[in-house]
Amino acid sequence: MANRSCYAMVKIQDADVEKFRVQAGQTFYPGDIVKLETLDTGLSNNIEVYSPTPCASVTADRFCIIPNQRFEQLTDGRRPTGNPDVSTYTFTAGQTIEVIRLRKNYTFFISDDCLDNKGSVAPAVAVKLIPRVGDYQLATDATGGSSITVLNIEKRESQPSGGQFGASFIDGNIARVTEGY
């Protein structure tokens, strides 16, 4: 199981926190990104919970990122007890998730396991993180291309993974949004 860790390293404005409900057949993880445009029609009198969609265009879409949250369900269906490893959480159908808009100058810790690096550059200082078209993940890119949502890796860092003994570490990136909302 990948150790996915994503959290904000700055104070987030309340107006930049949104919510969406995981649809049937979908599973989300910390560090995933979503586009939120339409309210969830499966909820009555809904005025604040959206339905997520993946990246369709890096030149037109704006995104939100999923941070690690509270005590959610583990991949094997259990809820953690004691000192859980928050990097192994999954968000399954029916759950409502809070996400953060990728607003310019917000800084995040994003673990390497959150990134889809197939055919791209390795995470390093000055490498860019951009949405991957047709997916819910960020991918590394040397220049950021024409994407209107870009995070710049400013530092490589490791954090303790937690768990029962907390003896292992999660490799990741301190990334600042340089292009966003």
N, C-alpha and C positions, 0 to 999 in steps of 0.2 A: 504494500500500500504506500502510495506517495504521501509525503508529509507536506501538505499544502498549508501555507501560512500567509495571511494577508491582513494587515491592519494599518490604520492611519497613524501617522507619527506627528500630526498636528491637530489642533482643535478644528472640528468640522462644524460648519454652520448648520443649524437645524433645517434650514430651507434646502440643504443639499442631501438630505436623507429621504430616500424614497422606499416604497415597498412593492414587492410583487409576490404572486402566488405561483408555486411550482405546479406546472400542468401535468396531467397524467402521462406517464412514459418518460418523464424528464428527471434527471438528477443533476444537482449543481454542487459545486465545491467552492471553498474560499479561493479568491483570486480570479474566479470566472467573471466575465463582463457581460452585461446585457443592455439591450436597447429597450427603453420603456416608452411606448407611444400611445397604447390603447389601454383603457381600463378593463379589468377582468369582468366580463359579462356574466360569469358564473356565480357572482356574489350579488345578493340583492342590496339595493340602496348603496352601492359601492361608489365612493368618491375619492379613494386614495390608493387602492391596490391595483397594480397593473398586471398585464400579461407580458412575459418576456419574449423578445425575438432576438435572433443572432445577428451578427454584423452582416449587412447587405452591401454596404459601400463605405470604404474608409475615407472617402472624400465628402460624404454628406451626413453620416450618422454620428450622434453623440451617445456616450455610454456611461454606465454606472458600474462600479466594481463591488463584488461581494466580499466583505471582511469576515474574519472568524467571528462567530457569534455564540454567546451563551453555551448552554449544554444541549446540543442537538443530537441527533441520532448517529451512531457509528455505522460503518458499512455492513456489519453483521446484524444490524437491527436493534442492538442494545443501546441503552442510554448510559453514559459513563458515570462512575462513582469514584470517590476519592479524588486523586489528583490526575485528571484525564489528560491525554495528549490532544489538545484542541486542533492540531493539524490533520487529524484523521476524520473530521466531521464530514457528513454528507447531508444534503438537503433534498428531501424526496417529495413526491407528489402530495399536494394538499398543504404543505407548509408555507407560511408567509415569511419572507426574508426581507430584512432591511438592507439596503444598498446605499452606496455613496456616489454621488455624481463626480465624475472625473473633471473637477474644476481646476483651472490654471493655478499653479503654485501649491496645490495639495501634495503632500509627500506621504509615501506608503512604503512599508516593508512588504516585499512580494517575493516569496520563496521561488527557487528555481523550478520546483515541481509544479508551480502554477503556470509555467510557460510552455508553449508548444514550439519547440525549436527544430522541427523537421526541415532540413534544407536551409537553415538560417545560421546566423552567427551565434557564437557562445555568449552568454551574459558576461559583460565586462563594463568597466567604467566608460561612459560616453556612448554605449550602445543604446539604441532606442527600443521601446516597447510599443507595439501598435496592435490594434485589433486584427484578428484573423478572419477574413471573409468566410461566411457560412458556418461560423463556429462561435463558441462562447469563451474562447481563450485569447490571451495576449501572446504575441510572438515577437522574437527579437528581430531587429532590422538595423543595418549599419547606418542608414541616413534618416529613417522615418518616412521617406518617400513623400507621397502627396496626402498622407493621412491628416485629418483635422483633429485627431486624438492621438497625442504622443506623450509618452513618459520617458524621461531621460534617466538612465542609471547613473547615479552620482557616487555610489559607494557599494562595494561588495561587503556583506556582513553575514555572520552566522548567529543563530539564536538557539538557546536550549530548547529541546523538543517537549519537555515536560514528561508526562507519563508517570509510571510508578516510581522510577528512580531518577529520571531526568538526566541520564548519562550521555545521551546522544545530542547532536546538533543538526539544525536545518540550515543549509546554505541558501542565501538569498541576496536580495538587492534593495538598496534604498533608492527609490525612484520618485522623481518629482514630475508632476504634470506640467509640461511646457506648452502644450496645445490642448485645449479642451473647452469646456463651457465658458 
